């Protein structure tokens, strides 16, 4: 009886040692796999990433940028007034366009903000500004103020001259250029009004 108990206790200790050793070996092997995966898939150092995003069966923002930016980027725009006129041909309601120090400022009313948002118009701004920079216009950036129907300011966007120059030089695609510009959009979100009386 004592002998059986001694043998059972020894087997239990041996089994526990085996399980501990197996756990340590599995952990070491898993750590090696994770380390290999890290070296197999290097971190993404490219920005922007629009060229690497798979196609989707819906209208993508990059498709809007690729369509709208070249529409005005190839136009003959030689001064800020020409930019304003070109934008108005695309139903962008320009309120003002003027130079403030090194920045060209533009205010426009987005009349389709509920249907299209801001990307459609901002893409045209980016294309038109690239055309203006291509003719030698000297500015640091285009600063756009987006107005609503009131008109009251509810958003803004910035087009950096360096991005426009890189697009003109073929260093950025329309989607990449537009992605950098669209990332600067800031806008106020309006909560939908619910017209219900307390008695209903």
C-alpha positions in Angstrom: 0.0 0.0 0.0 2.8 2.4 0.9 4.7 1.3 -2.1 1.7 2.1 -4.5 1.3 5.6 -2.9 5.0 6.3 -3.4 4.8 5.2 -7.0 1.7 7.3 -7.7 3.2 10.4 -6.1 6.4 9.9 -8.2 4.3 9.6 -11.4 2.4 12.8 -10.5 5.6 14.7 -10.0 7.1 13.4 -13.2 3.9 14.3 -15.1 4.0 17.9 -13.7 7.6 18.3 -14.7 6.8 17.0 -18.2 3.9 19.5 -18.5 6.0 22.4 -17.3 8.8 21.6 -19.8 6.2 21.3 -22.6 4.8 24.7 -21.7 8.2 26.4 -21.7 9.0 24.8 -25.0 5.7 25.9 -26.6 6.1 29.5 -25.3 9.7 29.7 -26.7 8.4 28.3 -30.1 5.5 30.8 -30.2 7.9 33.7 -29.4 10.0 32.6 -32.3 7.0 32.5 -34.7 5.9 36.0 -33.6 9.4 37.3 -34.1 9.6 35.8 -37.6 6.2 37.3 -38.5 7.5 40.7 -37.4 10.4 40.5 -39.8 8.3 38.9 -42.5 5.8 41.8 -42.5 7.7 45.1 -42.1 6.0 48.2 -40.7 4.3 50.5 -43.3 6.5 53.5 -43.8 4.5 54.8 -46.9 2.1 57.7 -46.6 -0.4 58.2 -48.1 -1.6 54.6 -48.6 -4.4 55.1 -51.2 -2.4 53.1 -53.9 -2.4 50.1 -51.6 -6.1 50.0 -50.6 -8.1 47.2 -52.3 -11.0 48.1 -54.5 -14.5 48.1 -53.0 -17.9 47.7 -54.7 -18.9 51.2 -53.5 -17.9 54.8 -54.4 -14.6 55.4 -52.7 -13.1 58.7 -51.6 -10.0 58.0 -53.7 -12.2 57.6 -56.8 -13.7 61.0 -56.2 -10.3 62.6 -55.8 -8.9 60.9 -58.9 -11.9 62.2 -60.9 -12.2 65.8 -59.5 -8.6 66.9 -59.0 -7.5 66.5 -62.6 -10.6 68.4 -63.8 -9.1 71.7 -62.6 -5.4 70.7 -62.4 -5.1 71.0 -66.2 -7.0 74.3 -66.4 -5.2 77.6 -67.4 -5.4 79.4 -64.0 -2.9 82.3 -63.7 -4.2 84.3 -60.8 -6.5 84.0 -57.7 -9.4 85.6 -59.6 -9.1 82.9 -62.3 -9.2 80.3 -59.6 -12.4 81.7 -58.3 -14.0 81.9 -61.8 -12.9 78.3 -62.5 -14.5 77.0 -59.3 -17.7 78.9 -60.0 -18.0 77.0 -63.3 -18.3 73.9 -61.2 -21.0 75.4 -59.0 -18.7 76.2 -56.1 -20.2 79.4 -54.7 -17.1 81.5 -53.9 -17.7 84.3 -51.5 -14.3 85.8 -51.4 -10.7 85.1 -52.5 -7.8 87.2 -51.3 -4.2 87.0 -50.2 -3.3 87.4 -46.5 0.5 87.6 -46.2 1.9 84.3 -47.7 -1.5 82.4 -47.7 -4.2 82.6 -50.3 -7.5 82.5 -48.5 -10.8 81.5 -50.0 -14.4 81.4 -48.6 -17.1 79.4 -50.3 -20.6 78.1 -49.6 -21.1 74.3 -49.7 -24.6 74.1 -50.8 -24.5 70.3 -51.2 -23.0 69.4 -47.8 -25.9 67.2 -46.9 -25.7 65.2 -50.1 -22.0 65.2 -51.0 -20.1 66.3 -47.9 -16.9 68.3 -48.3 -14.7 66.0 -50.3 -16.1 66.9 -53.8 -15.5 70.6 -53.4 -12.2 70.3 -51.6 -10.9 68.1 -54.4 -11.7 70.8 -56.9 -9.9 73.4 -54.7 -6.8 71.1 -54.7 -6.9 70.7 -58.4 -7.4 74.4 -59.1 -4.7 75.4 -56.6 -2.3 73.0 -58.3 -3.0 74.6 -61.7 -2.4 78.1 -60.1 0.9 77.0 -58.6 2.0 75.4 -61.9 1.9 78.9 -63.5 4.3 80.2 -60.9 2.0 81.7 -58.3 3.9 82.1 -55.1 2.2 81.3 -51.8 2.7 79.0 -48.9 -0.8 77.5 -48.9 -4.4 77.8 -49.8 -6.6 78.2 -46.7 -10.3 77.5 -47.4 -13.2 78.4 -45.1 -16.3 76.4 -45.7 -19.6 78.2 -45.2 -23.1 76.8 -44.9 -26.3 78.3 -46.3 -26.6 81.0 -43.5 -23.7 81.7 -44.5 -21.8 80.9 -41.4 -18.4 79.2 -41.1 -18.7 75.5 -40.2 -15.4 74.1 -41.6 -12.0 74.6 -43.1 -9.4 72.9 -45.3 -5.8 73.6 -46.2 -3.8 72.9 -49.4 -0.1 73.0 -48.8 1.9 74.3 -51.7 4.5 71.6 -51.3 1.8 68.9 -52.0 0.6 70.8 -55.0 4.1 71.0 -56.4 4.7 67.3 -55.8 1.5 66.5 -57.6 2.5 68.7 -60.5 5.9 67.0 -60.7 4.2 63.6 -60.8 5.6 62.6 -57.4 2.1 62.2 -56.0 -1.0 60.7 -57.8 -4.3 62.5 -57.7 -5.5 60.1 -55.0 -2.4 60.6 -52.9 -2.4 64.4 -53.3 -6.1 64.5 -52.5 -5.7 62.3 -49.5 -3.2 64.6 -47.9 -5.5 67.6 -48.6 -8.7 65.9 -47.4 -7.0 64.9 -44.1 -6.8 68.7 -43.2 -10.6 69.1 -43.4 -12.2 70.2 -40.1 -15.9 70.7 -39.8 -18.6 71.1 -37.3 -21.1 68.3 -37.1 -24.8 69.3 -36.8 -27.1 67.1 -34.8 -30.3 66.4 -36.6 -33.4 68.3 -35.3 -36.3 66.2 -34.2 -39.5 68.1 -34.4 -41.7 66.3 -31.9 -43.8 68.0 -29.2 -43.7 66.6 -25.6 -47.4 65.7 -25.8 -47.0 63.3 -28.7 
